[in-house]
Amino acid sequence: MDIIKTKAQMQEWSKKRQRESKTICFVPTMGYLHKGHISLMEKGKSLCDTLVVSIFVNPTQFGPNEDLASYPSDIENDLALAEKAGVTAVFLPTKDHIYPENFQTEINLKSLPNFLCGKFRPIHFSGVATVVTKLFNIVMPDIAVFGQKDYQQLQIIRQLTLDLDFDVKIVAGPIIREKDGLAMSSRNAYLSASQKKSALSLSKSLHLARELIAKGEKNLVTIRNQIEAFICTFPETTIEYVSFCDPETLEDTDSIENQILLALAVKVGKTRLIDNALIDPAQ
């Protein structure tokens, strides 16, 4: 497994593979890898000749008073997991490589960032779109794999790729969960044992919504109210949003005639967690 630390080295590595007619799959991460990340790598490995993983905690997607300084990190373990997963190369840039002195450019989307997490993290998706644009230009992949747990991010990357004419196919990886249903996240490391029990309020809320819809409930306000009441029965939970929305535009919807996205953001203690599910009333 190659370990690459500069933009020039990464671009030359990719150009060499292109000259050899080898395809490149890319999985961008912020490190502190878990089974969710590994599942994206395994998916990517099956799609291309080579697999590149980046590990970079992107400062521009963190707002004031967020957890940039405390974001968990274990590079040695990350590299071991990546090698075990069959990764061909790991890209480990520094902040100065990605954002050199006098860096001035931002990528902003007009609509998709205005919903869900974007309402509460106003600079977040500009930072995501900017760093992904740079990483695509540096790694030059044929395919990139993103997880569905960050559903809004996935939609933004899809739109970004379309709008800016990147010759990159975006592939979605499913949400990977603990045995108890908790969606895997690097931020789960912040949770105490009791908080992990409260964190299950998110995945259980998704099941509750499905059950209510299966029983014939069609009023989304009623369903949302029941979900919010349910989450509030768990200690240390603070609801940021419970949203039913269109899976493509992320705009709020009051109809369950077609497939909808149920997306949640809940703070458990000081830890902000997200989860979501696509719900098809026909099923």
N, C-alpha and C positions, 0 to 999 in steps of 0.2 A: 504494500500500500504506500503510495507516494504522499508525502506531506508537503504542501505548497504554501508559501507564506507571502508572496508578493503578487501583485496584479500581472506584471510582465511574465513571471514564471507560469502563472495559471493560464494566461492567454496562449503562450507558446506551447504548453502542454496540450491544450485543446486543439490548437492548429495542427499539431503533430498527429493527433488522433484523426482529425478530419482528412489529412493527407493520406492516412492509412485506410480511409473509408470506414472508420469505426464510429458508431453512433454514441452519443453522450447523454446519459440521464443525470439530472441534477436534483438533489434534495437540500434546500437551504434550511438551516437550523440555527438556533441560538445556543445550542449545546445543552449540557446536563441531560444527556440522552436517556430515553426510556423506551418501553416496548412500542409506544405509539410511533416514535421516530424510526425504530427498527422496522416496523411494518411498512413504512414508506420506502425505506431502503430496499427491503425485500421485493416490494412491488416494482420499484425502479430497476432493480437488477434484472428482472425478468423481461424488461422492455427494450434494453439497449446493450451494446457491447461493453460499455464502460459506465461506471457509476461514480459521480462526484458528489461529495457532501461538503457543505460549508458550515463552519462554526463561527458565528460572529454575533455578539450581543449588540444590536444596532441602537445607538444612543438616540437617534432622531425620532424613534417611535415611542419614546418614553416622555411623558409630560412631567411637569413639576410635581414633586411629592409622590412620584411613582417609584418603583423598586429597582431602578437601574443600578444603583450602588450595591444593592443586596441580592441581585439576581443570582441564583445558584450556579456554581461552576465547578466542573471536575474534568479538566481537559484530558488527563491521563486515562481516566475511565472511559471518556468519550472515544478516544482513539482506539482503545482496546475493543470496545463494542463495535465500532465502525469496521475494524479489521475483521472481527469475527463475522460480521454481516456480509463480508465480501466486497466492501467498498474499494474502488480502484484508487481514488485519490481524495484527500481531505484538504480543503482550502481554508487556511487559518489566517485571514488578514487582520491587521490591527486597525484601530480607528483612523490613524493617520494615512493608511493605505486607501481606505474607502472615502474618507473626507479630508483631503489634504488642505493645507492652509489656503484661505481665501475661497473655499468651496461655496458656491452661490446658488446652485440649482435645486429646485424642488419639483416633484411630480404631484399634481393635484387632480383628482377626479371630481366632476361636478355634482354627481347625485349619490352614488352608492355609499360614500362615507358619511352621508347625512343621517343615517339610520343606526339603530342598534348601538353598538359600542362607540360609533363615531360621535354620537350625541354627548357622550361622557368623556371621550378621549379625543379632543378636537384636532390634535396634531398627529395622532397615531398613524392614520392610514396614509398621510402624506409621507411620513417616514418610511412606512412599509413599501409604498409604491416607488419611492426614490431608491431605496437600497436594492429592491428586486430588479429594477431597471439596470442599475449598475452591475449587479451580479450576473444578470443575463448577458450583458455586454462583455463581461470578464470571462465567464465560464463557457459561454457560447453553446448551450445545450440544445439537443434536439427535442428532448422531453423534460419537463419539470413536474415533480410530484409534491402536492400540498395536501394537508389533512383537512377533513371536513369539520373537525371540531371548531376551527376558526372559519366558520362558514362565510362570514362577511369578507374576511381576507381572501378566501378562495374566489369569491365572486369578483372582487376588485382586481385580483391578478388575472382572471379570465378577461375582464374588460380592458385592463391595461395592455395585455398581450394583443388583443384585437385592435385596439385604438392605435397603438404604436407599431403595428405590423411586425411584431417579433415572430420569427420563424421558429416558434417553440410551441409544442403541443402540451397543454396543461392537463394533467391527470389528477383526479381526486382520490385520496386514500380514506377509507372509512375510519370512524371514531373507534379507538381502541380503549377498552374499559378494564378496570380491575374486576375481580370476581364478584365484588359487591355492587358493581354498576358504575362506580365513580369513573368519570372520563379521565384518562391519564393526562397529566400536565406536569411540567417541570415545577410549577408553583405549588403542587401538592406537597412538596417538601416543607413548605411553611406551616402546614397544618399539624396541630396536636392530635392525639388519639381521639379526644372528644370532638374536636372540630371536623375530623374526617367523617364521623357519624353524621354531623350536621351537613357536611358537603353532599351527602347522599340525597339531600332534599332536591337537588337539581335533577338527577336521573330519575328519581321516583316521581317527580312532577311530570316528566315526559310520559311515563307510564300512565299516570293519572289522566292526562289529557287524552291519550289514546283510548283508555277505558270509557271515558265520558262520551267521546265521539262514537265509539262502537255501540254504546247504549242508545244512541240517537240524539244526544245533545248537540244542537247546532248553533246555539248562541255563544259566540266567542267571548263576550263580556262575562257571561256566567262562568265559563270555563276558566278564564283568566282570574276571576275573583276567587274561585275555588283553589287554584294553584297558589295564588298569593297567600291565602289563608293557611294552606298546607305548609308552605315554606316557613311561615312565621311561627309554626309550632316547634321548629327546631332551634335550639339555643344558638346565639351569636350570629344569626343570619340577618342580613340587610339586603333587601331586594333593590337592584338597580333598574332592571326592566324584565318584564315578561311580555313578549311580543309575538303576535301571529302576523306573518307577512308573506308577501309574494316571494317565492324562491329565486326569481330572476332579478326583480327590481329592488327587493327588500322593503318595498312600501307596505305599510300596514294594510291589512285586509279584514273585512268583516264577513267574508264568505268562506265556507268550507265545501263548496261544490267541487273544487279541484284540489290538487296537492298544495299544501301550505307548509311553511316553515314555522316551527315553534322554537324561538330562541330565548335563552335565559342568561342573565348576568346577576350573580348574587355574591355579596361579600360574606365570607365566613370568618369572623374575627376581622383581621386586617387584609385577608387574602381574597382577591377578586377572582372568581371562577366563572367560566362560561360553559354552556352546553347547548345542544340543539337536536332537533329531530325533524325529518321530513315526514309529514303525515298525509297519507292518501285516504280520504274518506271511503273510497271504493273498496279498500282492503280492510 
